[in-house]
Amino acid sequence: MTTPSILSGAGPGGRVTEPSGPGPGGVRRTGRRPRPGRRRALAVFLAPSLLLFLLLVLAPILVASYASLYKWNGFGLPENFIGLDNYTRAFGDPVFRGDLWHGLILIVLSLAVQLPVAMGLAMLLNQPLRGRAFYRVIFFAPYVLSEVTTAVLFKLVFSPNRGFGDAISRFLGADAGAVFADPDTVLYAVFLVVSWKYFGLYMILFLAARQNIPKELNEAAVTDGASAWQAFRLVTLPLLGPTIRISVFLSVIGTIQLFDMVWVLTGGGPIHASETMAVTMFQFGFRRFEVGYASAISIIMFLLSLVFALIYQRIVLRRDTEGALTVQGDQR
């Protein structure tokens, strides 16, 4: 009786199996093909998501792209074709250029103030403080509120001559209610409201990432003579890199699309001082019925978000996504 050799892939009990080594081109051949039943099940489960994506994402983009080439009021079918005039008008409009500048200011403030404050609170609440669970809930609670609820809340609190916050500020010799009426301060007041709403989300993200870092790494750094700041800068901060990068991505994309809180708080005023691209789009589309021009603004917003997302993923998130794919491949 011959004994199957090791090269032939003899399995337990003398059962001969297919070689499991990599095939041509370094691709591992498992000898398995998707079963027809599995493919049908996959198609059934994916169909609703694909249908929703087509109807709610792809179709509006195509319709807006088409409408942006026409001078159209939204009634009937577009007939007055004007090409790229709506786009030329947008970039020549000082209000729209102001929207771009406002968005840039909010992005810089978010990256320079909102995210560092959220990270600092996360590091603080990671310490063995008394009542830290309560503080985590309190800081995260604003994120649970909707954008409209948050805007209405601040509008009532700082309502001139009636709001509780305005009364306290007047008692202290200030006038907090006037910041939403002053063109020089309204944008920064809007930023504070947006930060109050969203910094809890980033705090939780940083806190979860910090708790995934083994304590032994910081302890080893301290044992080697590193101070608390050096341990944070040289050990903790680099390991928080993936969370920092995704937080920056979410912050920038969210700022480009900012609408709800600005519309309820200030309506874009006074004199367009707090207006964003989304507010301008709404004004022209649903107030002035210049749907073609509003569609062009929406396409500009989409392209800004898309270009930023592609470049950011290609340059900044590439190492994180490649690492995730490598881990998935090893687990398989």
Contacts in CASP RR format, 6 or more apart in sequence:
PFRMAT RR
TARGET T0000
AUTHOR 0000-0000-0000
METHOD contacts of the structure
MODEL  1
MTTPSILSGAGPGGRVTEPSGPGPGGVRRTGRRPRPGRRRALAVFLAPSL
LLFLLLVLAPILVASYASLYKWNGFGLPENFIGLDNYTRAFGDPVFRGDL
WHGLILIVLSLAVQLPVAMGLAMLLNQPLRGRAFYRVIFFAPYVLSEVTT
AVLFKLVFSPNRGFGDAISRFLGADAGAVFADPDTVLYAVFLVVSWKYFG
LYMILFLAARQNIPKELNEAAVTDGASAWQAFRLVTLPLLGPTIRISVFL
SVIGTIQLFDMVWVLTGGGPIHASETMAVTMFQFGFRRFEVGYASAISII
MFLLSLVFALIYQRIVLRRDTEGALTVQGDQR
3 10 0 8 1.000
4 10 0 8 1.000
4 14 0 8 1.000
4 16 0 8 1.000
8 16 0 8 1.000
9 16 0 8 1.000
9 17 0 8 1.000
9 18 0 8 1.000
9 19 0 8 1.000
10 16 0 8 1.000
10 17 0 8 1.000
11 17 0 8 1.000
18 29 0 8 1.000
18 31 0 8 1.000
19 29 0 8 1.000
20 28 0 8 1.000
20 29 0 8 1.000
20 30 0 8 1.000
21 28 0 8 1.000
21 29 0 8 1.000
22 28 0 8 1.000
22 29 0 8 1.000
23 29 0 8 1.000
61 299 0 8 1.000
61 302 0 8 1.000
63 295 0 8 1.000
64 295 0 8 1.000
64 298 0 8 1.000
64 299 0 8 1.000
64 302 0 8 1.000
65 295 0 8 1.000
65 299 0 8 1.000
66 78 0 8 1.000
67 74 0 8 1.000
67 78 0 8 1.000
67 291 0 8 1.000
67 292 0 8 1.000
67 295 0 8 1.000
68 86 0 8 1.000
68 87 0 8 1.000
68 292 0 8 1.000
68 293 0 8 1.000
68 295 0 8 1.000
68 296 0 8 1.000
68 298 0 8 1.000
68 299 0 8 1.000
69 78 0 8 1.000
69 81 0 8 1.000
69 82 0 8 1.000
69 83 0 8 1.000
69 84 0 8 1.000
69 86 0 8 1.000
70 78 0 8 1.000
70 79 0 8 1.000
70 80 0 8 1.000
70 81 0 8 1.000
70 82 0 8 1.000
70 83 0 8 1.000
70 292 0 8 1.000
71 80 0 8 1.000
71 82 0 8 1.000
71 85 0 8 1.000
71 86 0 8 1.000
71 290 0 8 1.000
71 292 0 8 1.000
71 293 0 8 1.000
72 78 0 8 1.000
72 79 0 8 1.000
72 80 0 8 1.000
72 291 0 8 1.000
72 292 0 8 1.000
72 295 0 8 1.000
73 289 0 8 1.000
73 290 0 8 1.000
73 291 0 8 1.000
74 289 0 8 1.000
74 291 0 8 1.000
74 292 0 8 1.000
75 289 0 8 1.000
78 292 0 8 1.000
86 292 0 8 1.000
86 293 0 8 1.000
86 295 0 8 1.000
86 296 0 8 1.000
87 296 0 8 1.000
87 299 0 8 1.000
87 300 0 8 1.000
89 293 0 8 1.000
89 296 0 8 1.000
90 96 0 8 1.000
90 293 0 8 1.000
90 296 0 8 1.000
90 297 0 8 1.000
90 300 0 8 1.000
91 97 0 8 1.000
95 272 0 8 1.000
95 275 0 8 1.000
95 280 0 8 1.000
96 277 0 8 1.000
96 280 0 8 1.000
96 297 0 8 1.000
98 272 0 8 1.000
98 275 0 8 1.000
99 275 0 8 1.000
99 276 0 8 1.000
99 277 0 8 1.000
99 279 0 8 1.000
99 280 0 8 1.000
100 277 0 8 1.000
102 187 0 8 1.000
102 274 0 8 1.000
102 275 0 8 1.000
102 276 0 8 1.000
103 255 0 8 1.000
103 256 0 8 1.000
103 258 0 8 1.000
103 276 0 8 1.000
103 277 0 8 1.000
105 187 0 8 1.000
105 191 0 8 1.000
106 187 0 8 1.000
106 190 0 8 1.000
106 191 0 8 1.000
106 194 0 8 1.000
106 255 0 8 1.000
106 258 0 8 1.000
106 276 0 8 1.000
107 251 0 8 1.000
107 252 0 8 1.000
107 255 0 8 1.000
107 256 0 8 1.000
109 188 0 8 1.000
109 191 0 8 1.000
109 195 0 8 1.000
110 191 0 8 1.000
110 194 0 8 1.000
110 195 0 8 1.000
110 251 0 8 1.000
110 252 0 8 1.000
110 255 0 8 1.000
111 248 0 8 1.000
111 251 0 8 1.000
111 252 0 8 1.000
113 191 0 8 1.000
113 195 0 8 1.000
114 194 0 8 1.000
114 195 0 8 1.000
114 198 0 8 1.000
114 199 0 8 1.000
114 202 0 8 1.000
114 251 0 8 1.000
115 202 0 8 1.000
115 244 0 8 1.000
115 247 0 8 1.000
115 248 0 8 1.000
115 251 0 8 1.000
117 195 0 8 1.000
117 199 0 8 1.000
118 199 0 8 1.000
118 200 0 8 1.000
118 201 0 8 1.000
118 202 0 8 1.000
118 203 0 8 1.000
118 205 0 8 1.000
118 206 0 8 1.000
118 247 0 8 1.000
119 202 0 8 1.000
119 203 0 8 1.000
119 206 0 8 1.000
119 240 0 8 1.000
119 244 0 8 1.000
120 206 0 8 1.000
121 139 0 8 1.000
121 199 0 8 1.000
121 200 0 8 1.000
121 203 0 8 1.000
122 202 0 8 1.000
122 203 0 8 1.000
122 204 0 8 1.000
122 205 0 8 1.000
122 206 0 8 1.000
122 207 0 8 1.000
122 210 0 8 1.000
123 206 0 8 1.000
123 210 0 8 1.000
123 232 0 8 1.000
123 236 0 8 1.000
125 132 0 8 1.000
125 135 0 8 1.000
125 136 0 8 1.000
125 139 0 8 1.000
125 203 0 8 1.000
125 207 0 8 1.000
126 207 0 8 1.000
126 210 0 8 1.000
126 211 0 8 1.000
129 135 0 8 1.000
136 203 0 8 1.000
136 204 0 8 1.000
136 207 0 8 1.000
139 199 0 8 1.000
139 200 0 8 1.000
139 203 0 8 1.000
140 200 0 8 1.000
140 201 0 8 1.000
140 203 0 8 1.000
140 204 0 8 1.000
142 150 0 8 1.000
142 196 0 8 1.000
142 197 0 8 1.000
142 198 0 8 1.000
142 199 0 8 1.000
142 200 0 8 1.000
143 197 0 8 1.000
143 198 0 8 1.000
143 200 0 8 1.000
143 201 0 8 1.000
145 153 0 8 1.000
145 197 0 8 1.000
146 260 0 8 1.000
147 197 0 8 1.000
147 260 0 8 1.000
147 261 0 8 1.000
147 264 0 8 1.000
148 260 0 8 1.000
148 261 0 8 1.000
148 264 0 8 1.000
150 193 0 8 1.000
150 196 0 8 1.000
150 197 0 8 1.000
150 261 0 8 1.000
151 193 0 8 1.000
151 260 0 8 1.000
151 261 0 8 1.000
151 263 0 8 1.000
151 264 0 8 1.000
151 265 0 8 1.000
152 264 0 8 1.000
154 193 0 8 1.000
154 196 0 8 1.000
154 265 0 8 1.000
155 180 0 8 1.000
155 264 0 8 1.000
155 265 0 8 1.000
156 163 0 8 1.000
157 163 0 8 1.000
157 164 0 8 1.000
157 165 0 8 1.000
157 166 0 8 1.000
158 165 0 8 1.000
158 166 0 8 1.000
158 176 0 8 1.000
158 177 0 8 1.000
158 179 0 8 1.000
158 180 0 8 1.000
159 166 0 8 1.000
159 177 0 8 1.000
160 166 0 8 1.000
160 177 0 8 1.000
160 178 0 8 1.000
160 181 0 8 1.000
163 177 0 8 1.000
165 176 0 8 1.000
165 177 0 8 1.000
166 175 0 8 1.000
166 176 0 8 1.000
166 177 0 8 1.000
168 176 0 8 1.000
169 175 0 8 1.000
169 176 0 8 1.000
169 177 0 8 1.000
178 185 0 8 1.000
179 185 0 8 1.000
179 186 0 8 1.000
179 188 0 8 1.000
179 189 0 8 1.000
180 186 0 8 1.000
180 189 0 8 1.000
180 265 0 8 1.000
180 266 0 8 1.000
181 270 0 8 1.000
182 270 0 8 1.000
183 269 0 8 1.000
183 270 0 8 1.000
183 271 0 8 1.000
183 273 0 8 1.000
184 273 0 8 1.000
186 266 0 8 1.000
186 269 0 8 1.000
186 270 0 8 1.000
186 273 0 8 1.000
186 274 0 8 1.000
187 273 0 8 1.000
187 274 0 8 1.000
190 261 0 8 1.000
190 262 0 8 1.000
190 265 0 8 1.000
190 266 0 8 1.000
190 274 0 8 1.000
193 261 0 8 1.000
193 265 0 8 1.000
194 258 0 8 1.000
194 261 0 8 1.000
197 261 0 8 1.000
198 251 0 8 1.000
202 247 0 8 1.000
202 251 0 8 1.000
205 243 0 8 1.000
205 246 0 8 1.000
205 247 0 8 1.000
206 240 0 8 1.000
206 243 0 8 1.000
206 244 0 8 1.000
206 247 0 8 1.000
208 243 0 8 1.000
209 239 0 8 1.000
209 240 0 8 1.000
209 242 0 8 1.000
209 243 0 8 1.000
210 236 0 8 1.000
210 240 0 8 1.000
213 235 0 8 1.000
213 236 0 8 1.000
213 239 0 8 1.000
213 240 0 8 1.000
217 235 0 8 1.000
217 239 0 8 1.000
218 231 0 8 1.000
218 235 0 8 1.000
218 236 0 8 1.000
221 230 0 8 1.000
221 231 0 8 1.000
221 234 0 8 1.000
221 235 0 8 1.000
222 228 0 8 1.000
222 231 0 8 1.000
226 234 0 8 1.000
226 235 0 8 1.000
242 320 0 8 1.000
245 316 0 8 1.000
245 317 0 8 1.000
245 320 0 8 1.000
246 317 0 8 1.000
246 320 0 8 1.000
248 312 0 8 1.000
248 316 0 8 1.000
249 309 0 8 1.000
249 312 0 8 1.000
249 316 0 8 1.000
249 317 0 8 1.000
252 308 0 8 1.000
252 312 0 8 1.000
253 305 0 8 1.000
253 308 0 8 1.000
253 309 0 8 1.000
256 277 0 8 1.000
256 301 0 8 1.000
256 304 0 8 1.000
256 305 0 8 1.000
256 308 0 8 1.000
257 278 0 8 1.000
257 301 0 8 1.000
257 305 0 8 1.000
258 276 0 8 1.000
258 278 0 8 1.000
259 276 0 8 1.000
259 278 0 8 1.000
259 279 0 8 1.000
259 282 0 8 1.000
262 268 0 8 1.000
262 274 0 8 1.000
262 275 0 8 1.000
262 276 0 8 1.000
262 278 0 8 1.000
262 279 0 8 1.000
263 279 0 8 1.000
263 282 0 8 1.000
265 274 0 8 1.000
266 273 0 8 1.000
266 274 0 8 1.000
267 274 0 8 1.000
267 275 0 8 1.000
267 279 0 8 1.000
268 274 0 8 1.000
268 275 0 8 1.000
268 276 0 8 1.000
268 279 0 8 1.000
269 275 0 8 1.000
277 297 0 8 1.000
277 300 0 8 1.000
277 301 0 8 1.000
278 301 0 8 1.000
280 297 0 8 1.000
281 294 0 8 1.000
281 297 0 8 1.000
281 298 0 8 1.000
281 301 0 8 1.000
282 294 0 8 1.000
284 290 0 8 1.000
284 291 0 8 1.000
284 293 0 8 1.000
284 294 0 8 1.000
284 297 0 8 1.000
285 291 0 8 1.000
285 292 0 8 1.000
285 293 0 8 1.000
285 294 0 8 1.000
286 294 0 8 1.000
313 321 0 8 1.000
END
